[in-house]
Structure formats: C-alpha cells, structure tokens
C-alpha cells in the first residue's frame, strides 16, 4: 500500500534492500506489494532498511534454503510486504496459537481514518499482538494477543496514551470460536451474590456449561455463560449443548423472573446507543454554535457599514468590535471546549490530529483579534483589523461536519439493525415429547438448534432450517431479489426472514443467532464498513496523484 509506482518507489525499496549486508538479490513487485529477498541478512535488518526510506514492512514468509551441502552459512529467502495504512500483515497471516486471547475494546475520540490507522499501527507493533483491527464507524477495536507477553489493560493504556479513551468490553479465547459459544443475560435485578448464580447454572440440568462470568454493566447485572458446542461427524461445530432458552428457563426458575437474553457488551445495540448519544452531543453543540453564528453573520456582513456600530466606544475600539468579541467568546470557549481538551491530550502524547489543528487555527485568529482590540484600547493611534468571525465560522463549520458524520454513522448502524429486524420476533415451537400438544409462542431469539417450528401461511420464517413436514411456496426475494416464490418440500432448506406463502410447514432449526444467513449478511456489511475508510484513502491518493501529474504536465 505504501508504494505508488514500480519505477520510483519500487526502485527505492530495491536499492535499500541491496545495500543491506548479506543480501544477494532483491526483487520488488509493486502490483503484489511484496519484496522477495535472498541472502544471509536477518529479517529485522531488511525491515529497518525499508523503514529508513519511508515505508513500513513486515515478514510474510521466511524459508531457509541450503545452496551447498558443505557451506556453513545458510541462505534465507524472506518475503516482505510493505504497508502504510493497514495493520501488520504478519498479524493477518499468522495463525492464532493455543492460549491466545481475543479482546473487544471500546474506543472513543476517533474522528477519521488517520486515527484508526494510528491505533492499528501502534498496537500492532507491541510484543505479543497477533491481530489489531479497528472499526471506525462502530468505535471498537478487536485485538488478539498472547497473554504471556501483554494484557488487555496494557493495550488499553497504549490506546489511551495516543489520546483516545478506551476500555475493555470483553475477553474470550481466540481459538475456541467453533468449540464454544457465549450467551449474555441481563438479570434485571441486583443479585445478592454472584456465587449463587454460578452455582445455579453449573450444577443445574443444562449440559455443556463451561463457565459463568460476571460482566461490568452499570444499569443491571449482566452475566455471560460459555457453553460447549455439540459436534457432528468430521468435527464440524453444530450448535451449543444448551441453548439460551434452557439457560433462561433455569434463571427464571431460580428466582430471577426479569432475566432476559441480550447481545452482550459491544453488540449492535450498544453501538447504536453510543452513536445516538454522539449525535445528540454534536447536535447540541451545533445549535449553540448557530445561536451565536447567525448574529455574527448579521453584524459582520449586513451591518458592517452601520453608523451606530461604527461609533467609538473607547479610543479606537468601536461598538462593532466589542459586539463581535462578545459573540465570539461563547463559541470559542464553550463550543470549542471539546477541541481544546482533545488537542491538549494529543499534545501531551505527541500525537497531533485534526482537533489540534482546529484548536490551533481558531485560537490564533481569536488571540490576534483580542490583542488588536486591547492595543486599540491602550493606544489611540493603533489601527488593525480583527478576525473574530473567522474563529466563529470555522468552529461552526467543523461542528456541522462532525454532526453530519455522526448522523451518517448512525444511519449505517440503523440499516444493519433494520436488516436484523426482518426476522420475526416470535416463533411457534412444537413439542418434541407430546406431539398432540399445541405449539407455544416463544421469542424468536430463544430458538435453538433442532427445535421444531410451525410455519403458518403468510408468516415469516424465524430461523434457518430444513423442512421436515408439509409443503409450501416461500418468497425469498429479501435474499435473492427474485419475486417468484420457491417451492419448498421435505428436505429442502429455508432461511430466516423469508415469507411462507400458502401452505403450513414444520421445519427443524439448523442455524440460529449469529450463524443464520441474515446475521452473516449483517456481519458482512459491518466488515465492509470497517474497511471502507481504507478504500477511501486509496481512492483519494489515486486521484491526488492524477491531479499532481496533470498539474506537472501543464506546467
């Protein structure tokens, strides 16, 4: 990603590698963003050589080749990939080791893709980090690390040292995603002792519960339950031994009547609530800024030639000057307080960003104007212009941009939420013990693998499954875009969110929750949103290079 062309950037990297002691050959490929180096030089020396010419690199693959049997030295071929805005490729290529921990962090204070890349690069260079991926729109970071070399708190401190605010939402094993599943429950009431909950679940009738943990939640007690997955032939994970409905029934029978299933910390609901709070804060700042910006616009533009405002108040200070000063003070120090705090934090950690530029530029304009007014008060012969309107208008425009950005982020998350809401909220559960008993309504998020569900005509299918009884036509246009209904009979698959047309069917649930088709689509949308900032940087750089080449050709 760092190289812009083969002729200039590629030649620069190749020359730097050839100057390293022990290198016999070096081939740099701009299309593949790779450099293949042969020789006895160490990988660290090669990376230092590439970084010395302005690029960043990491080892993708290292192969030791013996050229001659009698030769004492061994020639090592190192494949190096350059990068700038992405995390170290070694993190993406390296498989996670047993014992690695996956931590989900909440990160506040990110304003652009530069902040995102800064966190990924800094955290990715720490010892023991396997993966560092930051989602700008969601305000979260996913870190995989070796607990023997670093901890989640050290990673949080590293991000905080960059000028951001972060905290760890949850930790889990990085290698047990297909072996275990974690469910989150809110109890609704404060529990007396966590040990009672733990004993209730671990010693209860639910099978496969490995551990129970207490989550940090301010509003109500939240617990997480890790459940072992059942496996089919071939070792492929199929579903948890105990589903959320079984665990929830045990909690309610144990006295926690208000217990319910939740998506846990860092889920879509948490992201949306954080974004809504962000939208509200920026909207309030915008309204306050406009409350003073509109009078500033009237005074500075439409009443600039007014005889009343041109009257001298003291020495060379006019009423116009004093009025603009009074209007600019609330915008500069009340609305702009957030930029000052962020700027001071970035200066303290030597990590300057856009907030620092806003605070610096507006402060210069305001300070110069204030000094000019004071000089006019003390010296009757002093004449100078002031620029109070500059700082007011600049802060207002930046706040407007921040508000529009927050609204755009919120729309993206709400679109994902609307996609998930296409699945019905209730399902008809058939009893597997008494086939004559009527089906009972349950919450669709409590559907478990192997549940038998009754699908009535005109109803939406609550989960992915296989038809075991009945026959009907299903409208799958929400997935395929095809308006023609598809015939479904015994043995055929159906998908959650699709609409049953005319017949009654009994299906067996096969994929529920995060493994369903519609949940995978929502996950794909989130992944695209996480990577879109990198694509925008590449697109911007491409058009900027085109502009520069056209400018040089015309010159």
PyMOL commands that set and color helices and strands:
alter all, ss='L'
color gray80, all
select helices_A, chain A and resi 6-18+43-52+89-93+113-124+152-161+194-202+244-253+268-302+319-335+337-348+354-378+388-420+444-446+477-480+513-515+517-554
alter helices_A, ss='H'
color red, helices_A
select strands_A, chain A and resi 23-29+34-39+56-65+75-83+101-108+129-135+140-145+165-173+180-186+209-215+222-231+237-240+260-262+312-314+317-318+426-430+440-443+452-455+464-470+472-475+486-488+493-494+499-500+505-511
alter strands_A, ss='S'
color yellow, strands_A
deselect
rebuild
show_as cartoon
